Amino acid sequence: MCGICGIIFKKNINEKLIKILNNSLSHRGPDGEGYFNFENIYFGHKRLSIIDIKNGNQPMQDFSGRFTIVYNGELYNYLEIKKNLIQHGVNFKTNSDTEVVVNAFSIYGIECFNMFRGMFSAAIYDKFEKNVILFRDPFGIKPLNYYIHQDYIAFSSEIQSFMKIPNFSDKISFNSIDKFLQFQYIPAPNSVFENIKKILPGSFLIINSKGNIIESKNYFKLEFKIDNSINFNDALNELDVRLNDSVVNHLISDVEIGAFLSGGVDSSLIVNYISNNLNKKFKTFNIGFKNSNFDESNFANLVAHKYKTEHISEIIDVNLIKELPKLIKHFGEPLGDCSILPTYYVSKLAGKYVPVVLSGDGGDEFFAGYSTHINWIRKLTGITNHFDNLNFLYKFIYRFFQLMGIDKYKFKIKLPNPELYLEIIQYIDFNTRINLWKDNYKKKILNKNEEYLDYFNKFNQKYPVNTAQGVDLKLYLPNDILFKLDVSSMINSVESRTPIIDLKVWELAKSVNPEFNLKRNKNGYVGKYLLKRLALKYFDKKFVFRKKAGFTIPVIDWLYTDYGNKPYINILKNKDCLIYELFEYNKIQSYIKNKNPKVWLIFYLEFWFQEHKDFLNYD
């Protein structure tokens, strides 16, 4: 795992900039660094050694010398691809997956991206065409950002890198700030700054030597294709096989591997598969918080005891004033998911012992495990105990009853539309948000949800549950969950791996009948049912079907708790807060008085502004 960066200069070449960018990524790669330069093209690399520790240094060239790569990630099927490349006459100098990636591009071109099973973001320089190709893995596990400046285009693993450039100045995107208030994250390809963009998951970008973007395309098509020939038992058995296989592949490493163990179903399953395949004792990591009602440490302890792991657990007393600035600095742009705190702390704990951990992230998106998915179906039916998925046949039947005037059974089905699901997943609706903005900024805020609408319409096909999953896979998973995991772990020089978010697992997840995932019973609905039924093979019913807690914290309680002289929330009572340049003071005070949970986003945003006050440009 690494940090990568580069610059394509349009004019005024300044070689010092690549050093500045690269040094800003030192936490992502403490084991080594490397540089490449050809004319006006500069690459930088920071290395965290995981595979082929001695020989995997970057930048690295392909066998022909035409292509040069800087690469961040792990390719789990690299040995299989390597065998095919050897048959094409490629001679390898190392055992690293990086050399496989660059040579696969040399032989297969852009088509090779769909061969890769893993997590990655990379840049390849083509010496003949004099182009730089930037690309990112299908689900967005690894980040990649670029900054468009009048003198150059720069790219980096982290947005915060660009702010290390001397005299950095870019306009704040008011619409991105508004999106943060809406979703608690900023959807790609946009960022908090007007001229900093994110490479979309499953896509590539080609930049010529003049610093012009000449092509931008998706190479991976994320879609559901339901195969009704797959029955429940077949799906259950195949999921068991594929998850086990994925964990086996994610265990490839030349260093020690551990696992995050929250005590939830997903992380517990991952620990089960590690135990079945590693053939040696391994470390698991868990954190809890004082005065937290969200603590699942006791369940984590049960799993650790069952598999005899070397379990390392800590109870944390959080000091928001101390920790938030550090996190905000590394994230580069606002991310209001309060679970960044436990994710950071458990990564910090793991970083004391191992350089690689496996995580259970992705299960809710792949197998419909969020309460939002259940609420979506309830909203469509208007009743809480009904059919799991409303396919075309059900809709026809319900419409028929309505036309016949038979409504005593309350067959009042709402057809799926974007506004309905948006009501469920957004944190602050548009009317509330626009009233927060001061009058001179309101006209700059656009009530557009282009990314959301695009994804909703794309997945709005036969099964509404798949619609909700698709939106989350394209928006929530890469922009929140995986962004949070990547930055929180890399701050602590830890590589996090996500075996559930795997192409082979996805091929099954996209094919199973949605009723296997969102299951109706006498009490309503059970989300992630297929995955939970699989967990019953290894854990008891009480453990598997308990109420979902989630990896979160009582952040509102913390804001209003007296720490020392005053509660944290009192910070926002100061009229000199930077957020009051943009937002109405009295509106936010009403949030504070009513203990509105959304006040956390405002509190976080103030800290972000304070940490980046030297870069704030409102013009």
C-alpha positions in Angstrom: 0.0 0.0 0.0 1.3 3.4 -0.9 0.8 7.0 -1.7 1.1 8.3 -5.2 1.3 11.7 -6.8 2.4 13.4 -10.0 2.5 16.6 -12.0 2.1 17.3 -15.7 3.4 20.8 -16.1 1.9 23.1 -18.8 4.5 25.8 -18.1 6.8 27.2 -15.4 8.2 23.8 -14.4 9.1 23.7 -10.7 10.7 20.4 -9.7 10.3 21.2 -6.0 6.6 20.7 -6.2 6.8 17.0 -6.7 8.9 16.6 -3.5 6.4 18.7 -1.6 3.5 16.5 -2.8 5.3 13.3 -2.1 6.4 14.3 1.4 2.8 15.1 2.2 2.1 11.4 1.8 4.8 10.1 4.0 2.3 8.5 6.5 0.9 6.4 3.6 4.3 5.0 2.8 7.0 5.1 5.6 9.1 2.3 4.1 10.5 4.1 1.0 10.1 6.7 -1.7 10.8 7.1 -5.4 10.6 9.6 -8.2 10.3 9.6 -12.0 10.8 12.4 -14.5 10.5 12.6 -18.3 10.5 16.1 -19.7 7.5 17.9 -18.1 6.1 14.8 -16.5 6.9 14.1 -12.8 5.8 11.1 -10.6 6.3 10.5 -6.9 5.7 7.5 -4.7 5.7 6.6 -1.0 5.8 2.9 -0.1 4.3 0.8 2.6 6.0 -2.6 1.9 3.6 -5.5 1.9 4.5 -7.7 -1.1 8.1 -8.3 -2.3 9.5 -6.1 0.3 13.0 -6.0 -1.2 12.2 -5.4 -4.9 8.9 -3.7 -5.2 10.1 -0.1 -5.3 8.4 2.4 -7.5 8.1 4.1 -9.9 8.4 0.9 -12.1 8.7 0.3 -15.8 7.2 -2.4 -18.0 9.4 -4.9 -19.8 9.6 -2.7 -22.9 10.5 0.5 -21.1 7.5 2.3 -22.7 5.3 2.5 -19.6 6.1 3.8 -16.2 3.8 3.4 -13.2 3.1 4.6 -9.7 0.6 2.4 -8.1 -1.4 2.3 -4.8 -3.1 -0.9 -4.0 -3.1 -4.7 -3.9 -3.9 -7.0 -6.8 -5.1 -10.4 -5.4 -5.1 -12.3 -8.7 -1.7 -11.0 -9.8 0.0 -14.4 -9.9 -2.7 -15.7 -12.3 -2.3 -12.7 -14.5 1.5 -13.0 -14.3 1.4 -16.6 -15.7 -0.5 -15.3 -18.7 1.9 -12.4 -19.2 4.9 -14.8 -19.1 3.2 -16.7 -22.0 3.3 -13.4 -23.9 7.0 -13.3 -23.4 7.2 -10.9 -20.5 10.3 -11.4 -18.3 9.7 -10.3 -14.7 12.4 -8.8 -12.5 10.4 -8.8 -9.2 7.6 -10.7 -7.4 5.5 -7.6 -6.9 2.0 -7.0 -8.1 3.0 -3.6 -9.4 5.1 -5.1 -12.1 2.1 -7.3 -13.1 -0.1 -4.2 -13.4 2.2 -2.2 -15.6 3.0 -5.2 -17.9 -0.7 -6.1 -18.1 -1.3 -2.6 -19.4 1.6 -2.9 -21.8 0.1 -6.1 -23.3 -3.7 -5.5 -23.0 -4.1 -1.8 -22.7 -7.1 -0.4 -21.0 -8.9 -3.7 -21.2 -6.6 -5.0 -18.4 -8.4 -2.9 -15.8 -11.3 -5.4 -15.9 -8.9 -8.3 -15.3 -7.8 -6.9 -12.0 -9.3 -8.3 -8.8 -8.3 -6.0 -6.0 -8.1 -2.4 -4.8 -6.0 0.1 -6.7 -5.5 3.6 -8.0 -2.6 4.3 -10.3 -0.9 6.5 -12.9 0.9 5.2 -16.0 3.0 7.3 -18.3 3.1 6.3 -21.9 6.5 7.4 -23.3 5.4 7.0 -27.0 2.0 8.7 -26.8 3.2 11.1 -24.1 0.0 10.6 -22.1 -0.7 10.0 -18.5 -3.5 7.5 -17.6 -5.1 7.8 -14.2 -7.4 4.9 -13.1 -9.2 3.6 -10.0 -10.7 0.3 -8.9 -14.3 -0.6 -9.7 -15.8 0.1 -6.2 -13.5 3.1 -5.2 -11.6 1.4 -2.4 -8.5 3.4 -3.2 -8.8 7.2 -3.8 -7.3 9.3 -6.5 -7.7 13.1 -6.9 -6.4 15.7 -9.4 -6.0 19.5 -9.2 -6.3 21.7 -12.3 -4.0 24.7 -12.1 -3.2 27.2 -14.8 0.4 26.0 -14.8 -0.1 22.2 -14.3 -2.4 19.3 -13.5 -1.4 17.5 -10.3 -2.7 14.2 -9.0 -2.4 12.7 -5.5 -3.9 10.0 -3.2 -5.1 12.7 -0.9 -6.7 16.0 -1.4 -4.8 17.5 1.5 -1.5 17.1 -0.6 -2.5 20.0 -2.9 -2.8 22.4 0.0 0.9 21.8 0.8 1.8 23.5 -2.5 3.2 27.0 -1.8 0.6 29.7 -2.4 -2.2 27.2 -2.9 -5.4 29.0 -3.7 -8.7 27.7 -5.0 -12.3 28.7 -4.6 -14.5 27.0 -2.1 -17.3 25.2 -3.8 -20.5 26.4 -2.1 -22.5 23.7 -3.8 -20.1 21.1 -2.4 -20.5 22.5 1.1 -24.3 22.3 0.5 -23.9 18.6 -0.6 -22.0 18.0 2.6 -24.9 19.2 4.6 -27.2 17.1 2.5 -25.3 13.8 2.6 -22.5 14.3 5.2 -20.0 13.7 2.3 -19.2 15.4 -1.0 -20.1 13.1 -4.0 -17.4 12.5 -6.6 -16.3 13.8 -9.0 -16.5 17.1 -7.1 -14.6 18.1 -4.0 -14.8 21.0 -1.6 -12.6 23.1 -3.9 -13.8 24.1 -7.4 -10.6 22.9 -9.2 -9.9 19.7 -7.3 -11.7 16.6 -8.7 -11.9 12.9 -7.8 -11.5 10.1 -10.3 -14.7 8.1 -10.2 -14.6 4.4 -9.2 -14.2 2.1 -12.2 -13.1 4.9 -14.5 -9.9 6.2 -16.1 -8.7 9.6 -17.2 -6.1 10.4 -19.9 -4.1 13.6 -19.8 -1.7 14.6 -22.6 1.7 16.1 -22.1 0.2 19.6 -22.6 -1.8 19.1 -19.5 -5.1 18.7 -21.3 -7.7 16.0 -20.4 -8.3 14.2 -23.6 -10.5 11.3 -22.5 -12.5 10.3 -19.4 -14.5 7.0 -19.4 -15.9 4.3 -17.2 -14.3 0.9 -17.8 -16.5 -1.0 -15.3 -20.2 -1.3 -15.5 -21.8 -1.7 -12.1 -25.3 -3.2 -12.5 -27.7 -5.8 -11.2 -28.5 -8.7 -13.4 -30.9 -11.0 -11.4 -30.6 -14.7 -12.2 -33.8 -16.3 -11.0 -32.4 -19.8 -11.7 -30.3 -19.4 -8.5 -32.3 -20.7 -5.6 -31.7 -19.6 -2.0 -29.7 -22.7 -1.0 -27.5 -22.4 -4.0 -26.9 -18.7 -3.3 -26.1 -19.5 0.3 -23.6 -22.2 -0.6 -22.0 -20.2 -3.3 -21.7 -17.1 -1.0 -19.8 -19.3 1.5 -17.4 -20.5 -1.2 -16.8 -17.0 -2.6 -16.3 -15.2 0.7 -13.9 -17.9 1.8 -12.0 -17.6 -1.5 -11.9 -13.8 -1.2 -10.5 -13.9 2.3 -7.8 -16.4 1.1 -6.8 -14.0 -1.6 -6.9 -11.1 0.8 -4.4 -12.9 3.0 -1.7 -12.7 0.4 1.2 -10.8 2.1 4.8 -10.9 3.1 3.9 -9.3 6.5 1.7 -10.1 9.4 -2.1 -9.6 8.9 -4.7 -8.9 11.5 -8.5 -8.1 11.5 -10.9 -5.4 12.7 -13.5 -7.1 14.9 -16.4 -4.9 15.8 -18.5 -7.9 16.9 -21.0 -7.4 14.1 -21.9 -10.2 11.6 -19.7 -9.0 8.8 -16.4 -8.6 10.7 -17.1 -11.8 12.6 -17.6 -13.8 9.3 -14.2 -12.4 8.1 -12.5 -13.6 11.3 -14.1 -17.0 10.8 -12.7 -17.4 7.3 -9.2 -16.1 8.4 -9.2 -18.6 11.2 -10.1 -21.4 8.8 -7.3 -20.6 6.4 -4.4 -18.9 8.1 -3.3 -21.9 10.2 -1.7 -19.7 12.9 -2.8 -17.4 15.6 -3.6 -13.8 14.5 -4.5 -10.5 16.1 -8.0 -8.9 16.2 -8.7 -5.3 17.2 -11.7 -3.7 18.8 -12.3 -0.4 20.5 -15.2 0.8 22.7 -16.1 4.2 24.2 -16.8 5.3 27.7 -20.5 6.1 28.3 -21.4 4.6 24.9 -24.6 2.7 24.3 -23.2 1.5 21.0 -20.5 -0.7 22.4 -20.4 -4.2 21.0 -17.2 -5.2 22.6 -18.8 -8.1 24.4 -19.8 -9.7 21.1 -16.3 -9.1 19.7 -14.9 -10.8 22.8 -17.1 -13.9 22.2 -15.9 -14.2 18.6 -12.2 -13.7 19.6 -12.7 -16.4 22.3 -14.3 -18.8 19.8 -11.4 -18.5 17.3 -8.7 -18.1 19.9 -7.4 -14.9 18.4 -4.9 -12.6 20.1 -7.6 -10.0 20.8 -6.5 -6.5 21.6 -9.3 -4.2 22.8 -9.3 -0.7 24.3 -11.9 1.6 25.8 -11.4 5.2 24.6 -12.4 8.5 26.2 -12.5 10.9 23.2 -11.3 14.4 23.3 -12.9 15.9 20.2 -11.0 19.2 20.4 -7.7 17.2 20.3 -8.5 14.6 17.7 -10.8 16.4 15.1 -8.2 18.8 13.7 -5.8 15.9 13.0 -8.5 13.9 11.2 -9.8 17.0 9.3 -6.3 17.8 8.1 -5.8 14.3 6.6 -9.3 14.0 5.0 -8.7 17.2 3.1 -12.4 17.9 2.7 -15.4 17.7 5.1 -16.6 14.2 5.9 -19.3 14.3 8.6 -19.7 10.6 9.3 -19.1 10.5 13.0 -17.8 6.9 12.7 -14.5 8.4 11.4 -13.6 8.6 15.1 -13.9 4.9 16.0 -12.4 3.9 12.6 -9.4 6.2 13.3 -9.0 4.8 16.8 -9.2 1.1 15.9 -6.7 1.8 13.0 -4.4 3.5 15.5 -4.6 0.5 17.8 -3.9 -1.9 14.9 -1.0 0.1 13.7 0.9 -0.6 16.9 1.0 -4.3 16.0 0.4 -5.1 12.3 0.7 -3.3 8.9 -2.3 -5.0 7.3 -5.9 -5.6 8.6 -9.0 -7.1 7.0 -12.3 -5.3 7.5 -15.9 -6.3 7.1 -17.0 -3.3 5.1 -19.3 -3.7 2.1 -21.8 -6.3 3.4 -24.6 -3.8 3.8 -24.3 -2.4 0.3 -23.8 -5.8 -1.4 -26.6 -7.5 0.5 -29.1 -4.8 1.5 -28.3 -4.5 5.2 -29.1 -0.8 5.9 -32.2 0.4 7.7 -32.6 2.8 4.8 -33.3 -0.2 2.5 -36.1 -1.4 4.7 -37.5 2.1 5.2 -37.5 2.5 1.4 -39.8 -0.5 0.9 -42.0 0.6 3.8 -42.3 4.0 2.2 -43.3 2.5 -1.1 -46.0 0.2 0.3 -47.2 2.5 3.1 -47.4 -0.5 5.4 -44.7 -2.1 7.5 -45.5 -5.8 7.0 -45.7 -6.5 3.2 -44.0 -7.9 0.2 -40.2 -7.5 0.2 -39.8 -6.3 -3.3 -42.4 -4.8 -5.5 -41.8 -6.2 -9.0 -43.9 -5.5 -12.0 -46.4 -8.3 -11.3 -47.2 -6.9 -7.8 -47.5 -3.4 -9.2 -50.0 -4.6 -11.8 -52.1 -6.4 -9.3 -52.2 -3.4 -6.9 -53.0 -1.0 -9.7 -55.8 -3.3 -10.8 -57.3 -3.3 -7.3 -57.1 0.5 -7.2 -58.9 0.9 -10.5 -61.6 -1.4 -9.3 -62.1 0.8 -6.3 -61.0 -1.9 -3.9 -59.0 0.1 -1.3 -60.1 -1.5 2.0 -56.9 -3.6 1.9 -54.9 -0.3 1.6 -53.2 -1.3 -1.6 -51.8 2.2 -2.0 -48.5 1.4 -3.7 -46.2 4.3 -4.4 -44.1 3.9 -7.6 -40.4 4.4 -6.9 -39.2 7.9 -7.6 -36.0 9.7 -6.7 -37.6 12.1 -4.2 -38.8 9.2 -2.0 -35.4 7.6 -1.5 -33.7 11.0 -1.2 -36.0 11.8 1.7 -34.6 8.7 3.5 -30.9 9.1 2.9 -30.3 12.8 3.1 -29.5 14.5 6.4 -30.8 18.0 5.8 -33.4 18.7 3.1 -33.0 21.5 0.6 -35.5 23.9 2.1 -33.9 23.6 5.5 -30.4 24.0 4.0 -31.2 27.0 1.9 -32.6 28.8 5.0 -29.3 28.2 6.7 -27.4 30.1 4.0 -27.0 33.9 4.2 -28.9 35.8 1.5 -25.8 36.7 -0.5 -24.9 33.0 -0.9 -28.4 31.5 -1.5 -28.4 32.4 -5.1 -25.2 30.4 -5.6 -26.7 27.2 -4.2 -28.3 25.0 -6.9 -31.0 22.5 -5.9 -29.5 19.9 -8.2 -28.8 16.3 -7.4 -27.3 15.3 -10.7 -25.1 12.4 -9.4 -27.9 11.0 -7.3 -30.5 11.3 -10.0 -28.2 9.7 -12.5 -27.5 6.7 -10.3 -31.2 6.4 -9.2 -32.5 6.3 -12.7 -29.8 3.8 -13.8 -30.8 1.3 -11.1 -34.5 2.1 -11.1 -35.5 -1.1 -12.9 -37.4 -4.2 -11.7 -36.6 -4.3 -8.0 -36.7 -1.2 -5.8 -34.3 -2.8 -3.3 -31.7 -2.9 -6.0 -32.3 0.7 -6.7 -31.5 1.7 -3.2 -28.4 -0.6 -3.2 -27.2 0.8 -6.5 -27.4 4.4 -5.2 -25.5 3.4 -2.1 -22.8 1.5 -4.1 -22.2 4.5 -6.3 -22.5 7.3 -3.7 -22.3 6.2 0.0 -19.8 3.4 -0.3 -16.9 5.2 -2.1 -17.6 8.7 -0.9 -18.1 7.9 2.8 -17.4 4.3 3.9 -14.3 3.6 1.8 -13.0 7.2 2.0 -13.2 7.0 5.8 -11.6 3.6 6.0 -8.7 4.5 3.6 -7.7 7.8 5.3 -8.2 6.6 8.9 -6.1 3.5 8.3 -3.4 5.3 6.2 -3.0 8.0 8.8 -1.6 5.2 11.0 0.3 3.5 8.1 -2.0 0.6 8.1 -3.3 -1.1 4.9 -7.0 -2.0 5.2 -8.5 -4.7 3.0 -12.1 -5.4 2.4 -12.8 -9.0 1.3 -16.6 -8.6 0.9 -15.9 -5.8 -1.6 -14.6 -8.3 -4.2 -15.4 -8.8 -7.9 -16.2 -12.5 -7.4 -18.5 -11.8 -4.4 -20.1 -9.0 -6.4 -20.8 -11.3 -9.3 -23.0 -13.3 -7.0 -24.5 -10.4 -5.1 -25.7 -8.7 -8.3 -27.4 -12.0 -9.4 -29.4 -13.2 -6.4 -33.1 -12.5 -6.1 -33.4 -9.4 -3.8 -35.9 -11.3 -1.7 -33.0 -13.4 -0.5 -31.5 -10.2 1.1 -34.5 -8.3 2.3 -36.7 -10.9 4.0 -40.2 -10.3 5.4 -41.1 -12.1 8.6 -43.9 -11.6 11.3 -42.0 -8.7 12.8 -41.4 -6.8 9.6 -38.2 -7.1 7.6 -34.8 -8.5 8.0 -32.0 -6.9 6.0 -28.9 -8.7 4.8 -30.8 -12.0 5.3 -28.6 -14.1 3.0 -25.4 -13.1 4.7 -27.0 -13.6 8.2 -28.2 -17.1 7.2 -24.6 -17.8 6.2 -23.5 -16.6 9.5 -25.8 -19.1 11.2 -23.5 -21.8 9.9 -20.8 -20.4 12.2 -22.6 -18.5 15.0 -25.8 -19.0 17.0 -29.1 -17.4 16.2 -29.1 -14.9 19.1 -25.7 -13.6 17.9 -26.7 -13.3 14.3 -30.2 -11.8 14.5 -29.7 -9.3 17.3 -30.5 -5.7 16.6 -28.0 -4.0 14.3 -25.8 -1.4 16.2 -23.4 -0.1 13.6 -19.9 1.2 14.1 -20.9 4.6 15.5 -20.7 6.8 18.6 -23.1 9.0 20.6 -21.6 12.2 19.2 -24.5 14.4 20.1 -24.2 13.4 23.8 -20.5 14.3 23.6 -21.2 17.7 22.1 -23.5 18.6 25.0 -21.4 17.0 27.8 -19.4 19.3 30.1 -15.7 18.7 29.4 -13.7 21.0 31.6 -15.0 24.5 31.5 -17.9 24.1 29.0 -19.5 21.7 26.6 -18.1 21.4 23.1 -21.3 22.8 21.5 -20.6 26.2 23.1 -18.0 26.8 20.5 -20.8 27.5 18.0 -22.3 30.2 20.2 -19.3 32.4 19.4 -20.4 34.9 16.6 -16.8 35.0 15.4 -17.0 31.4 14.2 -16.0 31.1 10.5 -19.2 29.3 9.5 -21.1 32.5 10.2 -19.5 34.0 7.1 -21.8 31.6 5.2 -24.7 30.7 7.5 -27.3 32.5 9.6 -26.3 32.7 13.3 -29.8 32.5 14.6 -30.7 29.5 12.6 -27.8 27.5 13.9 -28.5 28.7 17.5 -32.0 27.2 17.2 -30.4 23.9 16.1 -28.2 24.0 19.3 -31.1 24.9 21.6 -33.2 21.9 20.3 -30.3 19.5 20.3 -30.9 18.8 16.6 -28.7 15.9 15.6 -27.7 17.8 12.4 -25.8 20.2 14.6 -22.9 17.7 14.4 -22.4 18.6 10.7 -22.2 22.3 11.5 -19.8 21.7 14.4 -17.6 19.6 12.1 -17.7 22.2 9.4 -16.6 24.9 11.7 -13.5 22.8 12.6 -12.8 22.2 8.9 -12.9 26.0 8.3 -10.7 26.7 11.2 -8.1 24.1 10.0 -8.2 25.5 6.5 -8.7 29.2 7.1 -5.5 30.0 5.2 -7.1 28.6 2.0 -10.6 29.9 2.3 -11.5 31.8 -0.9 -15.1 32.9 -1.1 -14.9 35.0 -4.2 
